[in-house]
Structure formats: structure tokens, C-alpha cells
């Protein structure tokens, strides 16, 4: 385990110690959890972590979710409901990091602590804190691994299967991290698709779904059937890309890398469908978020960022069964014992 991850886990342990104080009655503290959807396994795990920690600490958790990824109106209604309920804090994965800024500002003015989970707001200062994977680092790790696996990258033909056209922060961070890790000059690190590297075939959107991944790679393979490296926003999109490659007879000839670290995705690493993935820890994110709101309710203290970063880093680990010297990683077997913990 590298020093960066050790530092993150140490910081997490310090935050976790706040839970050792006397519990607060549920009637005294309401905490809201607002996710992009209720069905995505990533958010399901996040809800499990928040609920378990809320029960442990004797506080009330109220969970909300959009009907689909991008359901901004549902998130606005959830925030307003929590303000009316006099909640102490909100944990939220914002569907529209810029569009929610005014609603979040009003919640904070009403005295609520607002913590972004996984996806930073735009600007990040819209929330009191962000608990997240270092998504740029997650992308960078799989980019570095893919470049090392190829060796000579001069003949690379890269496709990026991204989330949407909205340039949402988490989407941009993973995309740009991957490209920089692979050795591409990304020009503006905060913007996708402005690169002029001839190795890039192009990018397409997936909405983070398996069906979207399949459609996106089929579109891009029509543009250039020689694609040999694929970055995907998440593992469902990667699984879809693999199915799409099958229809071209290319499933075993393309290197697929992704970000998430869910158990199905790690199993796909084990089966050779995905070459490497960067594992996140959503259960930890939400659990630490609940602890931070409880601490805020007790003392007024707000969470602090990880040293040197603009957010609290909840950790990332590269999972692959083909390790590369100089890039820290764990095997799929180890990953299956840790996925999304």
C-alpha cells in the first residue's frame, strides 16, 4: 500500500474516532442522503454505509434519489424537504454540480452542513466539504497501467467512453486523468475533447450504463475498427463495451480499463474482460459523511480536507491480475474481499 493511501486511511481513522462519543438521540439529528439514483449498485452501497453508521450513532437517516442520472429536480426537492425538516446535514452526489449551487447555498444559509460525496460541486466551494475518490488519480492509475502494458504506445488507438456531454466534474477528472496517465497532452485539464493527439480516435457518451457502453463502442468502431485501448467511465460501461467488441470479433484484441471497483467489475478483471480498474470506496465515503455531520451537530466543527488536496480523499486502489512494476496494485482476489467497502 503506497504512502498516499496510508495517509488517507490514517485521516479516515481520525475522523472515525468522532463516533466514539456518546450517541445523540435520533430525534435530535436528521441527516439526509441524496444520491443520483436508487438502483445503481454504487449508490446502493453508499446508502448501506450511511444507514449502518446512522443506526450505530443513534441518528435518523432520510434517503432520497433521482429517478435517473441527471434528475436535478428531484435532488432540489430533496434538499428543500431536508431544510424544512430542520436536518443537521446533507450528504449528496450532485447530478448537476453547477445547477444545484443556489439550492445548496440556501441550505447552508439555513444552518445545514452540506457534504458532496463522490462528485464535487462546481465550484467545489459550493459545499462545506467533499468526501470522494481522487478521481483524477483513479484515471491516472489506469492510464499509466495501460501505457505500461502496451510498452510502445505509438500505435495506440484510444477510445474514451464517458458519462455525458455535460462535462460533469467526475467525468472530466477520470477522462483527463486517464489520458494524462497514458501520456497524452490534455491541453485544458478541466475540459474533455480538446486534445489533438492523433492516437485518440474519439469519445462517446454512455450514461454509465452497459447498454450505453455497447452503443458507444459500436459507434466508435465504425469510425476506426483499429481501436486497441478503451477507457470507460465505469464498469457497467466497460462490460457493455466488451459485448460490443464481440460483435466485431475484437473482444480479445482490445485493452479495456475502467474506474469503480464494484464486485461485478472486479470479477470482470478476474475473467479478463477488464484489464485493470481503479477501486473506490463508497461505503466508506457515506459512513465518514454521517460521522462528520454528527460531529458538526455536537461541536460545530466542519471536516477538513486531506493535506494538499481540495477534498477529503477516501482512497483508491488499482485492481489488476497483470501487475506492472512501479504501479501499486492489488489482485482481483484481494479486490473481491474489499469491493466498495
C-alpha positions in Angstrom: 0.0 0.0 0.0 1.5 3.4 -1.0 2.1 6.3 1.2 -0.8 8.3 -0.3 -3.3 5.6 0.6 -1.8 5.2 4.1 -2.2 8.9 4.7 -5.8 8.7 3.5 -6.7 5.8 5.7 -5.0 7.4 8.7 -7.0 10.6 8.2 -10.1 8.5 7.8 -9.3 6.8 11.1 -9.1 10.2 12.9 -12.5 11.2 11.5 -13.9 7.8 12.6 -12.9 8.4 16.2 -15.5 11.1 16.5 -18.1 8.2 16.6 -16.7 7.1 20.0 -18.5 9.9 21.8 -21.9 9.4 23.4 -24.6 8.9 20.8 -27.2 11.6 20.0 -30.9 10.7 20.1 -32.5 10.2 16.7 -34.9 13.0 17.5 -32.1 15.4 17.8 -30.2 14.8 14.5 -31.6 14.2 11.0 -29.1 13.5 8.2 -30.1 13.4 4.5 -28.5 11.2 1.9 -29.3 12.2 -1.7 -27.9 10.0 -4.5 -28.2 10.3 -8.2 -30.3 7.2 -8.5 -31.5 4.4 -6.1 -30.7 1.5 -8.4 -27.0 1.9 -9.3 -25.1 -0.5 -7.1 -22.5 2.2 -6.3 -25.3 4.3 -4.6 -26.9 1.2 -3.1 -23.6 0.5 -1.3 -23.4 4.2 -0.3 -26.8 4.0 1.3 -25.9 0.8 3.1 -22.9 2.5 4.7 -24.8 5.7 5.7 -27.7 3.7 7.2 -25.4 1.4 9.2 -23.4 4.3 10.6 -26.6 6.3 11.4 -28.0 3.3 13.3 -24.7 2.9 15.2 -24.6 6.5 16.2 -28.3 6.8 17.1 -29.3 9.4 14.5 -32.0 9.4 11.8 -31.1 9.0 8.1 -33.5 10.0 5.4 -32.6 8.8 1.9 -33.6 10.4 -1.4 -32.7 9.7 -5.0 -33.4 10.8 -8.6 -35.4 8.7 -10.9 -32.5 8.7 -13.4 -28.9 10.0 -13.6 -29.4 13.7 -14.2 -32.7 14.1 -12.3 -31.8 17.5 -10.9 -35.3 18.5 -10.0 -35.7 15.5 -7.6 -32.5 16.5 -5.9 -33.6 20.1 -5.4 -36.9 18.8 -3.9 -35.0 16.5 -1.5 -32.7 19.4 -0.3 -35.8 21.6 0.3 -37.5 18.8 2.2 -34.5 18.4 4.4 -34.2 22.1 5.1 -37.9 22.1 6.1 -37.3 19.1 8.4 -34.5 21.0 10.2 -31.9 18.4 9.3 -28.4 18.9 10.6 -26.7 17.9 7.3 -26.9 16.7 3.8 -24.7 14.1 2.0 -25.2 14.4 -1.7 -23.9 13.1 -5.0 -24.9 16.0 -7.2 -26.5 15.2 -10.6 -25.8 18.7 -11.8 -22.8 20.1 -9.8 -23.3 23.6 -11.1 -27.1 23.7 -11.3 -27.6 22.8 -7.7 -25.3 25.5 -6.4 -28.1 28.0 -5.5 -30.2 25.4 -3.7 -27.2 24.2 -1.7 -26.3 27.8 -0.8 -29.7 28.3 0.7 -29.4 25.1 2.7 -26.1 26.2 4.1 -27.5 29.6 5.0 -30.2 27.7 6.9 -27.5 26.1 9.0 -27.1 22.7 7.4 -23.7 21.1 6.8 -23.5 20.0 3.1 -21.0 17.4 2.1 -20.6 16.3 -1.5 -20.0 12.5 -1.9 -18.0 11.2 -4.9 -18.9 14.1 -7.3 -17.6 17.6 -6.4 -19.7 20.6 -6.9 -18.8 23.2 -9.5 -17.2 25.2 -7.9 -16.2 22.8 -5.1 -16.7 25.6 -2.5 -20.5 25.3 -3.1 -20.4 22.6 -0.4 -18.8 22.7 3.0 -16.7 19.6 2.1 -16.3 16.9 -0.4 -15.6 13.3 0.5 -14.5 11.5 -2.6 -12.2 9.3 -4.5 -9.3 11.2 -6.1 -11.0 10.7 -9.5 -8.1 12.2 -11.4 -5.7 9.8 -9.7 -8.1 6.9 -10.4 -8.0 7.7 -14.0 -4.2 8.4 -14.0 -3.5 4.9 -12.5 -5.4 3.1 -15.2 -3.8 5.3 -17.8 -0.3 4.6 -16.5 -1.1 0.8 -16.3 -2.4 0.7 -19.9 0.6 2.6 -21.3 3.0 0.2 -19.4 1.1 -2.8 -20.6 1.4 -1.7 -24.2 5.0 -0.7 -24.0 5.2 1.1 -27.3 2.2 3.4 -27.3 2.9 5.0 -30.7 0.4 2.7 -32.4 -2.3 3.2 -29.7 -5.8 4.0 -30.9 -7.7 5.3 -28.0 -11.5 5.4 -27.4 -12.9 7.1 -24.3 -16.4 6.0 -23.2 -17.5 8.8 -20.9 -20.6 9.7 -18.9 -22.4 12.5 -20.8 -21.9 15.6 -22.8 -22.4 17.8 -19.7 -18.7 17.6 -18.7 -19.6 16.7 -15.1 -16.7 17.0 -12.8 -16.2 13.3 -12.1 -16.4 12.5 -15.8 -13.8 15.1 -16.7 -11.5 14.1 -13.9 -11.4 10.4 -14.9 -11.1 11.1 -18.6 -8.3 13.6 -18.2 -6.5 11.5 -15.5 -6.6 8.5 -17.8 -5.3 10.5 -20.8 -2.5 12.2 -18.9 -1.5 8.9 -17.3 -1.3 7.3 -20.8 1.0 10.1 -21.9 -1.5 12.4 -23.8 -1.2 16.2 -23.6 -4.6 17.1 -22.3 -4.4 20.8 -23.0 -7.0 22.1 -20.5 -7.1 19.6 -17.7 -10.7 20.8 -16.8 -12.1 20.1 -20.2 -12.7 17.0 -22.3 -12.3 16.6 -26.0 -9.9 19.5 -26.8 -6.8 17.2 -27.2 -5.1 17.0 -30.6 -3.2 13.7 -30.1 -3.6 11.6 -33.3 -3.8 8.5 -31.2 -7.2 9.5 -29.9 -10.0 8.0 -32.1 -12.7 9.9 -30.2 -15.1 9.8 -27.3 -18.7 8.9 -26.9 -21.3 9.0 -24.0 -22.7 6.0 -22.1 -24.7 7.4 -19.3 -22.7 5.0 -17.2 -24.8 2.0 -18.4 -24.0 -1.3 -20.0 -26.3 -0.6 -23.0 -24.6 2.8 -23.3 -21.2 1.3 -23.3 -22.1 -1.1 -26.1 -23.7 1.5 -28.3 -20.7 3.9 -27.8 -18.1 1.4 -28.8 -20.1 0.3 -31.8 -20.3 3.9 -32.9 -16.6 4.5 -32.4 -15.6 1.2 -34.1 -17.4 2.4 -37.2 -15.1 5.4 -37.1 -11.9 3.3 -36.7 -12.1 -0.5 -36.3 -8.4 -0.5 -35.2 -9.2 0.8 -31.6 -7.0 -1.1 -29.2 -7.3 0.9 -25.9 -10.7 1.8 -24.2 -11.2 3.9 -21.1 -14.7 3.7 -19.6 -16.3 6.0 -17.0 -17.3 2.9 -15.0 -17.5 -0.9 -15.1 -21.1 -1.3 -16.5 -19.9 0.8 -19.5 -16.8 -1.4 -19.7 -19.0 -4.6 -19.7 -21.1 -3.1 -22.5 -18.0 -2.2 -24.5 -16.8 -5.8 -24.2 -20.1 -7.1 -25.6 -19.9 -4.5 -28.4 -16.4 -5.6 -29.3 -17.6 -9.2 -29.5 -19.8 -8.3 -32.5 -16.7 -7.1 -34.3 -14.7 -10.1 -33.3 -12.3 -7.9 -31.3 -13.1 -8.9 -27.7 -9.6 -10.3 -27.1 -7.7 -7.7 -29.0 -8.5 -4.5 -27.1 -7.3 -3.3 -23.7 -10.2 -2.1 -21.5 -9.6 -0.1 -18.3 -12.2 1.4 -16.0 -13.0 3.0 -12.7 -15.3 1.8 -9.9 -14.2 -1.4 -8.1 -17.6 -2.9 -7.6 -17.7 -6.7 -7.1 -19.1 -7.4 -10.6 -16.3 -5.2 -12.1 -13.6 -6.9 -10.1 -15.0 -10.2 -11.2 -14.7 -8.9 -14.8 -11.0 -8.2 -14.1 -10.6 -11.8 -12.8 -12.2 -13.1 -16.0 -10.0 -11.0 -18.3 -12.8 -8.7 -19.6 -11.4 -5.6 -17.9 -7.6 -5.3 -17.8 -7.5 -3.0 -14.8 -9.9 -0.9 -12.7 -9.5 1.7 -10.0 -11.4 0.8 -6.9 -13.4 3.4 -5.0 -14.9 3.0 -1.5 -18.5 4.4 -1.5 -19.5 2.7 1.8 -16.6 4.5 3.5 -17.5 7.8 1.9 -21.0 7.7 3.2 -20.1 6.3 6.6 -17.5 9.0 7.2 -20.0 11.6 6.0 -22.5 10.6 8.6 -19.8 10.8 11.3 -18.8 14.3 10.1 -22.4 15.6 10.3 -22.8 14.2 13.8 -19.5 15.9 14.9 -20.8 19.1 13.3 -24.1 18.8 15.3 -22.2 18.3 18.5 -19.4 20.8 18.2 -20.0 23.0 15.1 -16.7 21.6 13.7 -16.6 21.1 9.9 -14.5 18.4 8.3 -11.0 19.2 6.9 -9.5 18.3 3.6 -6.8 15.8 3.1 -3.4 17.6 3.2 -2.5 19.0 -0.3 -6.0 18.4 -1.8 -9.2 20.4 -2.1 -11.3 17.5 -0.7 -11.2 14.6 1.8 -9.7 11.6 -0.1 -11.4 8.4 0.7 -8.9 6.3 -1.1 -8.3 4.5 -4.4 -6.6 1.2 -5.3 -5.7 -0.2 -8.7 -7.0 -3.8 -9.2 -5.4 -6.0 -11.9 -4.1 -9.5 -12.3 -1.3 -8.3 -14.6 0.7 -6.1 -12.2 3.2 -3.6 -13.6 6.4 -2.7 -11.9 6.3 0.8 -10.3 2.4 1.0 -10.2 1.0 -0.2 -6.9 -1.9 -2.6 -7.3 -3.9 -5.5 -5.8 -5.1 -8.7 -7.4 -8.7 -9.4 -8.3 -8.9 -12.0 -5.5 -7.9 -9.3 -2.9 -10.2 -6.9 -4.6 -13.2 -9.2 -4.2 -12.7 -9.1 -0.4 -12.7 -5.3 -0.4 -15.0 -4.2 -3.2 -16.8 -1.0 -2.4 -16.1 -1.4 1.4 
